Amino acid sequence: MSALPPVDVTGVDVMAVANPLRCRSWPDRAVPSRVVGRGPGPWTCETRGMAEPTPHTPLTDLLVRVHDHFLPHTEGEVAAFAQAVGGVDADDFGLALTTVDGHTYSVGQDERSFAIQSISKAFTYAIALTDSGFEAVDAVIDVEPSGEAFNEISLQEGTGRPSNALINAGAIAATSLVAGSSSNPHDEGSVARGDTRRDRLVRGYSRMAGRALEVDEEVLAFEREDGDRNLALAHLMRSFDLVTEAPEAVADDYFAACSILVTVRDLSMMAALLATGGVHPQTGERVLDEAVVERVLGVMSTCGMYDDAGEWMVRVGLPAKSGVGGGILVVVPGQAGFAVYSPRLDRHGNSERGVLACEALSAQLDLHLMHGVREPHSAVRVTYPVTAVPSGVRRPPAAATVLERVGHRGRVIEVQGALTFGAAESVMRELCSLQEVDAVLLDVRRVTVVPQFAREGLAAVARGMADAGRVLVLVDDPDRGLAGDAVRVVARRRVGVEAVENLLLERHGGPGLDLEEVEVGDVGVVSTLDAADAKALHARMESRHYAAGEVVIREGDPFVGIHLITSGTVETTSGAAGAAGDEQDVADPTTRGPELRRLAVLGPGHSFGEFGLVGDGRHAATVTAREELQTWLLSPEVLRQLEVEDSGLALRLWQAITREAFTRVRAQMEELAAAAAHAG
Amino acid sequence: MSALPPVDVTGVDVMAVANPLRCRSWPDRAVPSRVVGRGPGPWTCETRGMAEPTPHTPLTDLLVRVHDHFLPHTEGEVAAFAQAVGGVDADDFGLALTTVDGHTYSVGQDERSFAIQSISKAFTYAIALTDSGFEAVDAVIDVEPSGEAFNEISLQEGTGRPSNALINAGAIAATSLVAGSSSNPHDEGSVARGDTRRDRLVRGYSRMAGRALEVDEEVLAFEREDGDRNLALAHLMRSFDLVTEAPEAVADDYFAACSILVTVRDLSMMAALLATGGVHPQTGERVLDEAVVERVLGVMSTCGMYDDAGEWMVRVGLPAKSGVGGGILVVVPGQAGFAVYSPRLDRHGNSERGVLACEALSAQLDLHLMHGVREPHSAVRVTYPVTAVPSGVRRPPAAATVLERVGHRGRVIEVQGALTFGAAESVMRELCSLQEVDAVLLDVRRVTVVPQFAREGLAAVARGMADAGRVLVLVDDPDRGLAGDAVRVVARRRVGVEAVENLLLERHGGPGLDLEEVEVGDVGVVSTLDAADAKALHARMESRHYAAGEVVIREGDPFVGIHLITSGTVETTSGAAGAAGDEQDVADPTTRGPELRRLAVLGPGHSFGEFGLVGDGRHAATVTAREELQTWLLSPEVLRQLEVEDSGLALRLWQAITREAFTRVRAQMEELAAAAAHAG
């Protein structure tokens, strides 16, 4: 690998770079070599099998730049097989990248078919591990780099065991461990089609690529003709009992696997499948076990690039496999797969231009496993006292005072991202370091991935907190079962905050905060009037009783009056279509159904119904008794009578209602400002 | 490496596992072997040099479990040097893990000193690369796995070049490339102390460990005595001109480096320094260049474990380096470093028990590079129309109607986490796929890491959008300069939303929405009265004018009346201490200063001052004219006169004010519910 001058992108207007992106809907080579344009345009390729096309993005431009930069680099020689078979254009150069969610970007000769050759070894190894199991495969094939060239006759001293599955000997041994009967060309009539090992290989590769791949019979014929070294290896391994079937048959299936035709887009899809841990990026189907993929990638890391493996790990830093057909397949675990096709090879048998392009892509996209991006140190997004996000339950003033005093003993901790080891450790450390705390509301709704360590660790932390007299409540989708049964889960933060507020009041509140019953003179607007006015008003009001669950006011009702609660609590909810709710995850509010949203919980000392005064004179929320409820009602009729019979009291009442209203406006503005700060 | 039975943690109450954690404040070996306890307790060790101690967490318990699980495993032999020098307890077993933010967890013999031996090779290589540069080092030392044992006399055919820097030959060559004069033991008087290569090495290692390390003279004497093979290598390399100095002197510095004493806590700190890319985890000081660290880790990945490198990558999957002293150092790039000490070695010269413990830790903590955790597919946290998060600017009803109709053409996209390649690609794809959009507010305040590709890609997307007539605005800390000068950055979402609302009104609003001036009869509460009432009220009001920037009402002023705006706009702000604001990042509100918070922007047709009616009769917000302002004032005196002189109008006015107030309460409740949904 020669030293690569870095692709300088600083100061380059990337959108202005011309775009030779190949589009599958256009005839090969008919693509204008200089399409200048920006934003989604006619060069946007449809992603295979997906409804949503892959748009033109800066990644498109980067692929174009890398492609153009290395296009003039024409060192190296086309492999002997390709020269013999013909039909290979030595100048071909294609790049493709597929994301783990199945979007493929490609450029250059991205639909040109070529022989997969040694890249097949990674997939044959995966299928052998799947079909025969790790133990049987490991008994026959080691996982150490051989440090030798791809076609060395190299078997380990004594055992005859191939060093790894990505050299010829190891791949032949792996082929013999793929399920299916032999497809011996000398005995083709003896096996039913569909049962053969060769079919198993072709179908397996096709499933990974997401389309039906085929063996190129011309390439296969060449490989058979030129197969002496590989037949020698097969025979040698049978002499060690590592291969138990007819060496010719096993070698022939190996030749067939090497002769399968792929495009660089196929390879990038197969690489992306390895990046997901074995799930097909487009269909979501699990094609390979995660353990199999992990093993294959581990071996690719040290053995994938022949005797260039160390240099590759230093310069590109990603698991990869190359083939003498001119392809290189590269895996970015968890993120993407990419592939390059350029048939001229370097002295190691790797695509000369391909290696350069891979190095440039790894550097430009910052993909080197040993560099990577330093993860944020902490998964803790923000932590604040529960008082910063009140539950919306309106409580008596004494209770509010207590919460103001001890609110810091109830903490909300919001956590985000993937709880990989470092992130999980930071969360646990935060939880285990808390001082002067009664309850923690751990909001994990933004957590995306929860590995075993994080799951068990959170459960353990919860138990430890419980033993220390502390309460841990998760805000999460209850179906996710993130931390086991030991931890209470609530779906909404407000519900959790209410529980924490109740706990704090219970522990620190002292007596008299649970207002079970109040006099009507102590309720809402009446409590702000002088004694005579309050008494006069009381005399005009009617007492009302409701059972738990009973609807007191229904959304859309005409104004029924103002209720003053003397005992019990109510919940106000609204089902206004199209408005944002706190019951659901947020996506596009326009897609939301008419789910009910809880607006507030009100208890003794509070009033409701004032909204009926507004706008069209209809109530805009439904009010439901949460338990047995007693109220005093100030009806519209009474309000009208009052204007006529006692205009002084009427004026003072309306002034009091106005004050009450603006007190709420003011408090809500505070809450909104706080919410804006917390939410961003 | 033998097959490892998995450490079964399912169903184990990890908090109940006994805790033999070594604490530095307790005498060695005096730690009770079974301390049962939970939560922070006396076994919490102080993290060296840090104010904040590392608490007891589930990670502590996991280390204890792994330690206890392998404690009975006593296979293998102590190295010859250790047997000869003596003082090594073959049963010693210590584990330590250090996070990238410098918290160390440890268990067992975590303060026992032992010779660093070959682990030094990784750090000598790093120092050689730093002192002599990549070119000079690469000219002498290759980066390929040798596939041979640690002490092979292995130099590449023809060139005599060592295969890599982590075998003896390579490490001796690397030592010769460390700055400083020779510290030839045969000529010690000839160089001043402080200038020698040996000092450079000892100081370099010490800086990485964060404490002064020392050479063990007994071990050094043994290495010199037993140094024939290494002296042979040094001489051989001089014969190839790869080593240009006196071979004895170079070899002696190499021996000295191998004889430096470390603890397993030291090694875990040094590993964590490599995990951060060269920044000291505790001091934040940059000790090594990122490129040097990337190179060292790349070579460790394929060459760190002698001829067990392939198996190690398959089973543990992390860059590592072992030493015959019994230590193994393991790096989890970006997350942590850990180390093991157990002096009995396997046939490869690696710590027998150490390898098993490393494999268990990698598996339990899900650290294997080829497995890892699949990152979330998208960095896009949530996307919604701007109408879901109104700016707080109160606009005329016609404008509100327009925004309702075209609000979806202004999108807010919130992005979070590290914009690694896959994450950045998903954001750009989202931005490039948008249809029917005029403006996008990209809220990147939760983005933690922005590599080059993401930075340049966002700038390119912004340019592409601008050319397509679209506007991209970032919500971010303006000092971060995330996407260059091309993109407008606002610090607060509200400000960005206001800009997007203005743009949408400008493009889709038609004429008449920019209410430059209105009649007082069209303002706020007056507009809801009938014509006669409005006229009567108008006659009692006073006209007021204010210059841009002038304060109309100051927070704390006694009630000055209700202002009705006929032209110009005002901003209301509040400086209430201790309350949450939207100007700052959210942390602990109790730590906040009294910064001003913007509550609302009001324009023609709106009124302000009503809050002075509330509570103690003082205004709770400051109102400032944003531009030249004209209002009509309804003073407290007029309100009082009205009660006496026209009680009917007074009552209707107060009723109107009440309706207006509850309209705002209702709208704010909707906003709060939406904010709760968006914020979580």
Interface residues (C-beta under 8 A of the other chain):
Chain A: V9 D13 V14 M15 R38 G39 P40 E52 T54 P55 H56 T57 P58 L59 D61 L62 T99 V100 D101 H103 D142 V143 E144 P145 S146 G147 S163 N164 T276 G277 E290 V293 E294 R295 L297 G298 V299 S301 T302 C303 D307 D308 A309 G310 E311 M313 V314 R315 G317 P319 V332 P333 G334 Q335 A336 Q364 L365 D366 L367 H368 L369 M370 H371 G372 V373 R374 E375 P376 H377 S378 R381 V382 T383 Y384 P385 A388 V389 G392 H408 E414 Q416 G417 A418 L419 T420 F421 G422 E425 S426 M428 R429 L431 C432 S433 D443 R445 R446 T448 V449 P451 Q452 F453 E456 G457 A460 V461 R463 G464 M465 D467 A468 V475 R493 R494 S574 A576 A579 A580 G581 D582 E583 Q584 V586 A587 D588 P589 T590 R597 L599 A600 E610 F611 L613 V614 G615 A620 E643 S647 G648 A650 L651 W654 Q655 I657 T658 R659 A661 F662 T663 R664 V665 R666 Q668 M669 E670 E671 L672 A673 A674 A675 A676 A677 H678 A679 G680
Chain B: V9 D13 V14 M15 R38 G39 P40 E52 T54 P55 H56 T57 P58 L59 D61 L62 T99 V100 D101 H103 D142 V143 E144 P145 S146 G147 S163 N164 T276 G277 E290 V293 E294 R295 L297 G298 V299 S301 T302 C303 D307 D308 A309 G310 E311 M313 V314 R315 G317 P319 V332 P333 G334 Q335 A336 Q364 L365 D366 L367 H368 L369 M370 H371 G372 V373 R374 E375 P376 H377 S378 R381 V382 T383 Y384 P385 A388 G392 H408 E414 Q416 G417 A418 L419 T420 F421 G422 E425 S426 M428 R429 L431 C432 S433 D443 R445 R446 T448 V449 P451 Q452 F453 E456 G457 A460 V461 R463 G464 M465 D467 A468 V475 R492 R493 R494 S574 A576 A579 A580 G581 D582 E583 Q584 V586 A587 D588 P589 T590 R597 L599 A600 E610 F611 L613 V614 G615 A620 E643 S647 G648 A650 L651 W654 Q655 I657 T658 R659 A661 F662 T663 R664 V665 R666 Q668 M669 E670 E671 L672 A673 A674 A675 A676 A677 H678 A679 G680
